[in-house]
Amino acid sequence: MGVKVQGQAEPSAGAAVGRRARGALRRVPVWAWRLLMRAVSPGERRRFNVEPVSGVSYWFDIDFVGDGIRSHRLDVMAPANTGGPVSPLPVYVYFHGGGWTSGDKASLTKYCATQAADGVVVVNVNYRMAPHFHLGHVLEDANAALAWVNSTIGDFNGDGQRCVLGGDSAGGQIAALMTAATFQPELAEHYSLDPALRLPQLRGLVQHCSIVDFSVFFDKGFVMSLNFIRMLLPHGDGRTASERHRLREAAHYMSPIEWLDSRCPPVFITTSERDFFYASNMNLIARLKEHGVPVDSLVYGWDNPNTEHTWQQNYRYPESQEVYRRLSSFITTVAA
């Protein structure tokens, strides 16, 4: 799979200016991020989901754990049954972003339904979030959702042997770690995971503006504070890991780029020079190629103003429509 670049492949002059301007900003603390997301999320939810996708069947708020809380609910979307027999379809499991503290599956309904309309059974997952829960809880929930997929997706005409995992921003990190855990026993053991899906079931991985290389947290001018790493540690460990080198050790187990190797299934990556995590994604593309992993990437330049962080959710943008077309082709290819 080749690399497709929209706009500038190398950092443009506009990108250099834009990054310097962003670099002058103070690192965003966790509390400010949560306030911002709380303010913008309801509007995004409404804006991203207008004009529902037709030809799709929806099942909302399925409890995949059995405790009744919203954090343990998922949605399923599949092509509407036209009456004739249909062979089992590939499954696309998606984890929303939001900096591990915010977000909800409801913002991704139209994004997921668009893929369902193209012949995929899509599972849109919620999970417990920080700061009340640490990354181990998040991955425990992701694994529980995948266990549900493994046991139940056949009821929705999904083929559990042909799964693709994906996510945006923090959700991309979750999807990538769950993928790596299928072939990295040390990583699975660190988070006390018995992976619900096995590597042969995973046909692909999708990354939209994902935070996959935690080394960027230590770069000068990076937008997120180191407290995001502390927040993801088991409660109480943040104080003992306050020194910079200790945080680097902790970040090793949070950083998918450290664990994805030649055993990783094919990956589809979308980012742009305007994305806060552009460097993280470009580092992942380079690392995967070093390992010989098939990578299909869509990278926009700074001169594409519609491509701010997680633009893929806004279906109105031509750049988002291109993502949807490329994503549909990717899933069709890897799940064949």
Backbone torsions as a table, in degrees:
resi	resn	phi	psi	omega
1	MET	NA	126.3	-176.9
2	GLY	-82.9	170.4	177.7
3	VAL	-97.2	125.7	176.2
4	LYS	-109.0	125.6	-178.3
5	VAL	-116.0	128.0	172.5
6	GLN	-102.0	135.0	-177.7
7	GLY	79.2	-140.8	-175.5
8	GLN	-88.2	130.8	175.2
9	ALA	-75.9	-42.2	176.1
10	GLU	-92.9	154.9	178.8
11	PRO	-53.3	126.1	-177.8
12	SER	-85.4	171.6	176.7
13	ALA	-61.8	-39.9	177.9
14	GLY	-62.7	-38.8	178.9
15	ALA	-64.7	-40.8	-179.4
16	ALA	-62.0	-43.9	178.6
17	VAL	-64.9	-45.2	-179.0
18	GLY	-62.0	-40.0	180.0
19	ARG	-68.5	-37.3	177.2
20	ARG	-63.3	-39.5	178.7
21	ALA	-64.3	-42.9	178.9
22	ARG	-68.7	-34.5	180.0
23	GLY	-64.7	-22.7	178.9
24	ALA	-76.0	-14.7	179.6
25	LEU	-75.0	149.5	174.4
26	ARG	-71.6	152.9	175.5
27	ARG	-60.4	136.3	-178.1
28	VAL	-76.2	122.7	176.6
29	PRO	-76.3	162.1	-177.5
30	VAL	-58.7	-44.4	-175.4
31	TRP	-63.2	-38.0	179.6
32	ALA	-68.8	-38.8	177.1
33	TRP	-61.0	-44.1	-179.4
34	ARG	-63.9	-41.3	178.0
35	LEU	-63.2	-43.1	179.8
36	LEU	-62.0	-47.6	-178.5
37	MET	-65.1	-37.1	178.1
38	ARG	-63.3	-33.3	-178.7
39	ALA	-76.5	-39.0	-172.2
40	VAL	-94.2	-22.0	-172.5
41	SER	-60.3	-45.5	-179.4
42	PRO	-59.5	-41.2	178.7
43	GLY	-65.7	-41.5	177.8
44	GLU	-62.0	-40.9	-178.5
45	ARG	-58.9	-44.3	179.5
46	ARG	-70.1	-44.3	-174.4
47	ARG	-67.5	-39.6	-176.0
48	PHE	-75.8	-16.5	-171.8
49	ASN	-114.6	11.8	176.4
50	VAL	-68.3	155.0	-178.9
51	GLU	55.6	72.3	-178.3
52	PRO	-55.1	150.5	-179.5
53	VAL	-74.3	129.6	178.8
54	SER	-89.0	166.9	179.8
55	GLY	74.5	19.7	-178.2
56	VAL	-129.2	138.2	172.7
57	SER	-95.2	139.2	-175.2
58	TYR	-120.9	136.4	169.4
59	TRP	-128.1	113.5	-173.3
60	PHE	-102.6	149.4	168.4
61	ASP	57.3	47.1	173.5
62	ILE	-77.4	127.5	-178.5
63	ASP	-81.8	108.1	-175.3
64	PHE	-92.3	-1.4	176.7
65	VAL	-114.3	-40.8	179.0
66	GLY	104.7	13.5	-178.9
67	ASP	-105.0	-2.3	172.7
68	GLY	82.3	0.2	-177.8
69	ILE	-89.7	151.9	-176.1
70	ARG	-63.9	-30.1	-179.7
71	SER	-64.9	-15.2	178.9
72	HIS	-113.5	40.6	176.6
73	ARG	-118.5	150.0	174.6
74	LEU	-138.3	159.4	175.2
75	ASP	-113.3	149.4	174.1
76	VAL	-122.6	134.8	175.5
77	MET	-128.6	136.2	-177.9
78	ALA	-146.8	157.4	176.1
79	PRO	-56.9	137.8	179.3
80	ALA	-62.4	138.2	-179.1
81	ASN	-73.5	120.8	-179.9
82	THR	-91.9	3.5	174.8
83	GLY	110.9	-29.5	-179.0
84	GLY	-87.7	164.4	177.6
85	PRO	-66.1	138.6	-178.8
86	VAL	-128.5	132.5	176.5
87	SER	-67.3	151.1	177.7
88	PRO	-54.0	141.8	-172.8
89	LEU	-104.9	155.3	174.3
90	PRO	-58.9	157.3	-177.0
91	VAL	-118.7	131.4	177.6
92	TYR	-118.2	113.0	-178.6
93	VAL	-101.7	125.8	-171.6
94	TYR	-123.2	137.1	177.9
95	PHE	-116.6	123.7	-178.3
96	HIS	-70.0	160.6	174.7
97	GLY	-97.5	-168.4	-178.7
98	GLY	137.7	23.2	177.3
99	GLY	65.8	26.7	-179.8
100	TRP	65.9	-4.6	-176.5
101	THR	-112.9	-16.6	-168.5
102	SER	-145.0	-179.6	177.9
103	GLY	97.1	165.6	-178.2
104	ASP	-160.5	149.3	179.3
105	LYS	-57.1	-27.3	-176.1
106	ALA	-60.2	-26.6	179.1
107	SER	-71.5	-17.3	-175.1
108	LEU	-105.6	10.9	-175.7
109	THR	-57.6	-49.1	-177.0
110	LYS	-69.1	-39.9	176.1
111	TYR	-55.7	-48.1	-177.8
112	CYS	-68.7	-40.7	-179.3
113	ALA	-64.3	-32.4	177.9
114	THR	-61.2	-40.2	177.1
115	GLN	-71.6	-36.9	177.8
116	ALA	-61.3	-38.8	180.0
117	ALA	-63.3	-21.5	179.1
118	ASP	-91.7	10.5	173.2
119	GLY	99.2	34.2	179.7
120	VAL	-130.0	143.4	170.0
121	VAL	-88.4	119.7	-173.9
122	VAL	-110.7	133.8	178.0
123	VAL	-115.6	120.1	-173.9
124	ASN	-111.4	115.0	-161.6
125	VAL	-111.6	136.3	164.7
126	ASN	-95.0	166.0	178.9
127	TYR	-160.0	161.3	176.7
128	ARG	-67.9	149.9	-171.6
129	MET	-128.6	159.0	174.3
130	ALA	-72.7	160.5	4.4
131	PRO	-86.3	-4.0	-178.5
132	HIS	-73.4	-23.5	179.7
133	PHE	-130.5	147.6	-178.6
134	HIS	-97.8	-179.9	-173.1
135	LEU	-62.2	-31.9	176.7
136	GLY	-59.3	-39.9	176.8
137	HIS	-66.0	-41.2	-179.7
138	VAL	-59.2	-47.5	-178.7
139	LEU	-70.7	-31.8	173.8
140	GLU	-59.9	-42.8	178.5
141	ASP	-67.0	-42.1	178.2
142	ALA	-60.0	-41.3	179.3
143	ASN	-67.1	-37.0	177.0
144	ALA	-64.1	-39.3	177.0
145	ALA	-64.1	-39.9	178.7
146	LEU	-69.2	-32.5	174.4
147	ALA	-63.9	-41.1	176.1
148	TRP	-60.8	-44.3	177.8
149	VAL	-58.8	-45.4	-176.9
150	ASN	-60.8	-36.8	-174.5
151	SER	-94.2	-22.3	-165.6
152	THR	-125.7	-18.0	-171.2
153	ILE	-64.2	-21.5	175.8
154	GLY	-61.0	-27.3	177.7
155	ASP	-66.1	-18.0	179.6
156	PHE	-108.7	17.6	-179.5
157	ASN	66.2	28.2	174.5
158	GLY	-94.9	147.5	178.6
159	ASP	-99.4	102.7	-177.9
160	GLY	-66.6	-7.8	176.1
161	GLN	-90.6	-0.5	179.8
162	ARG	-133.6	77.8	-175.7
163	CYS	-110.0	143.0	171.2
164	VAL	-122.5	131.0	177.0
165	LEU	-102.1	146.0	179.3
166	GLY	-156.8	168.3	177.7
167	GLY	-178.9	166.6	176.5
168	ASP	-115.7	143.3	175.4
169	SER	55.7	-121.5	178.6
170	ALA	-62.3	-33.1	177.6
171	GLY	-64.9	-31.7	174.9
172	GLY	-66.4	-38.1	176.3
173	GLN	-61.7	-42.3	179.1
174	ILE	-60.9	-48.8	-179.7
175	ALA	-60.9	-39.9	-178.6
176	ALA	-69.4	-41.3	177.6
177	LEU	-65.4	-38.9	178.6
178	MET	-65.9	-34.6	175.4
179	THR	-65.8	-48.7	-178.6
180	ALA	-62.5	-34.0	-178.0
181	ALA	-63.6	-20.6	179.8
182	THR	-72.7	-19.6	-179.9
183	PHE	-130.8	6.5	177.0
184	GLN	-121.5	90.3	-177.2
185	PRO	-57.3	-34.5	-179.9
186	GLU	-62.6	-41.6	178.9
187	LEU	-66.2	-45.5	179.1
188	ALA	-61.1	-42.2	180.0
189	GLU	-65.9	-37.8	-180.0
190	HIS	-57.6	-37.9	-179.1
191	TYR	-101.1	13.0	178.4
192	SER	55.1	43.6	-178.4
193	LEU	-103.9	136.4	163.7
194	ASP	-108.7	95.2	-170.5
195	PRO	-51.3	127.5	-176.8
196	ALA	-71.9	-31.3	175.6
197	LEU	-105.9	145.4	177.0
198	ARG	-98.1	158.0	-174.3
199	LEU	-53.2	-43.0	-179.7
200	PRO	-60.8	-21.2	178.5
201	GLN	-77.7	-20.7	-176.5
202	LEU	-91.3	113.5	-177.5
203	ARG	-97.5	-17.3	-177.8
204	GLY	-169.2	166.2	179.3
205	LEU	-135.5	134.3	-179.1
206	VAL	-116.9	132.3	-177.7
207	GLN	-129.6	113.6	176.2
208	HIS	-108.5	108.8	176.6
209	CYS	50.2	44.1	-170.3
210	SER	-85.0	153.4	173.9
211	ILE	-95.1	88.8	-171.6
212	VAL	-111.4	-9.3	178.6
213	ASP	-127.7	101.7	-174.4
214	PHE	-75.7	-5.9	176.2
215	SER	-62.5	-24.5	-178.4
216	VAL	-68.6	-20.4	176.5
217	PHE	-60.5	-26.0	-176.1
218	PHE	-95.9	1.7	178.0
219	ASP	-81.0	142.8	176.6
220	LYS	-62.1	131.8	176.9
221	GLY	88.5	-0.9	178.1
222	PHE	-65.1	144.3	-167.5
223	VAL	-71.9	-27.7	-173.4
224	MET	-102.6	140.4	-179.0
225	SER	-75.4	161.8	177.8
226	LEU	-67.1	-13.7	177.2
227	ASN	-65.8	-18.7	174.0
228	PHE	-65.0	-37.9	176.5
229	ILE	-67.9	-46.6	178.8
230	ARG	-57.6	-40.1	-178.3
231	MET	-61.4	-32.0	-176.5
232	LEU	-82.5	-10.7	178.6
233	LEU	-76.8	155.4	173.0
234	PRO	-52.1	141.0	-173.5
235	HIS	-56.1	129.0	-177.5
236	GLY	101.9	-27.4	-178.4
237	ASP	-74.1	-21.7	-178.9
238	GLY	-60.0	-34.8	-179.5
239	ARG	-71.5	-40.4	-179.1
240	THR	-73.6	-17.8	-180.0
241	ALA	-105.8	29.6	-174.0
242	SER	-73.7	-27.0	178.9
243	GLU	-70.9	147.2	-172.7
244	ARG	-58.3	-42.4	-177.7
245	HIS	-69.4	-30.6	176.7
246	ARG	-69.6	-36.6	176.7
247	LEU	-65.4	-36.6	177.0
248	ARG	-62.4	-40.1	177.5
249	GLU	-62.6	-44.1	179.7
250	ALA	-64.9	-38.9	-177.6
251	ALA	-65.9	-22.5	180.0
252	HIS	-55.3	-41.0	-177.7
253	TYR	-83.0	-7.6	177.7
254	MET	-98.3	-12.6	-168.0
255	SER	-100.7	103.1	-176.3
256	PRO	-57.2	-30.9	-177.8
257	ILE	-60.2	-24.0	179.0
258	GLU	-75.0	-16.4	-170.1
259	TRP	-119.6	-19.4	-179.4
260	LEU	-81.5	120.3	-178.1
261	ASP	-129.6	-157.2	-174.0
262	SER	-63.3	-16.3	179.0
263	ARG	-81.8	-8.3	-178.4
264	CYS	-65.6	138.2	174.6
265	PRO	-68.6	170.0	179.2
266	PRO	-54.3	148.8	-173.8
267	VAL	-127.2	137.1	172.3
268	PHE	-112.1	122.2	-174.4
269	ILE	-123.3	131.0	173.8
270	THR	-125.5	133.5	178.7
271	THR	-158.2	-179.6	176.4
272	SER	-153.3	165.3	177.4
273	GLU	-64.5	-17.8	177.6
274	ARG	-86.5	-10.0	-178.6
275	ASP	-73.0	133.9	176.4
276	PHE	-56.2	-30.2	-174.6
277	PHE	-106.2	26.0	179.8
278	TYR	-54.6	-50.4	-178.4
279	ALA	-61.5	-40.0	178.4
280	SER	-58.9	-45.0	-178.7
281	ASN	-70.9	-39.6	178.4
282	MET	-66.5	-35.8	175.2
283	ASN	-62.2	-40.5	-179.9
284	LEU	-66.3	-42.5	178.3
285	ILE	-56.5	-47.2	-179.6
286	ALA	-63.2	-43.1	-178.2
287	ARG	-65.1	-43.6	-179.9
288	LEU	-63.2	-38.8	178.2
289	LYS	-65.5	-36.8	176.0
290	GLU	-59.6	-34.9	-179.4
291	HIS	-85.8	-2.7	179.8
292	GLY	78.5	19.0	178.9
293	VAL	-80.4	131.4	176.1
294	PRO	-61.9	124.9	-178.2
295	VAL	-125.3	128.3	171.4
296	ASP	-113.4	120.6	-174.7
297	SER	-128.6	147.2	175.7
298	LEU	-126.6	108.1	-172.7
299	VAL	-122.7	116.8	-179.6
300	TYR	-95.4	150.3	177.7
301	GLY	-85.7	173.3	-178.4
302	TRP	-62.0	-24.9	-177.5
303	ASP	-77.2	6.2	172.8
304	ASN	-105.3	91.9	-172.1
305	PRO	-67.3	-15.2	-179.6
306	ASN	-80.5	1.2	-169.5
307	THR	-108.9	43.3	170.8
308	GLU	-69.0	173.1	-175.2
309	HIS	-50.0	128.0	-179.8
310	THR	57.0	37.9	175.1
311	TRP	-61.6	-20.6	-173.4
312	GLN	-58.8	-22.1	-178.2
313	GLN	-74.2	-21.3	-175.8
314	ASN	-92.6	99.7	-172.8
315	TYR	-65.0	-17.1	-176.9
316	ARG	-68.0	-24.7	-175.2
317	TYR	-77.0	136.4	173.5
318	PRO	-57.6	-34.9	179.0
319	GLU	-64.7	-34.1	176.5
320	SER	-68.9	-41.0	178.2
321	GLN	-61.0	-36.5	176.4
322	GLU	-66.2	-39.4	175.6
323	VAL	-58.8	-45.9	-177.5
324	TYR	-62.6	-41.6	178.6
325	ARG	-63.9	-45.8	-179.2
326	ARG	-66.6	-38.5	179.6
327	LEU	-64.5	-44.6	178.8
328	SER	-60.1	-42.7	178.3
329	SER	-64.9	-40.4	179.5
330	PHE	-61.2	-49.4	-178.3
331	ILE	-62.8	-43.4	179.0
332	THR	-58.4	-41.5	-177.1
333	THR	-69.9	-50.4	-173.8
334	VAL	-74.5	-24.1	-177.5
335	ALA	-95.8	5.5	-178.2
336	ALA	-64.6	NA	NA
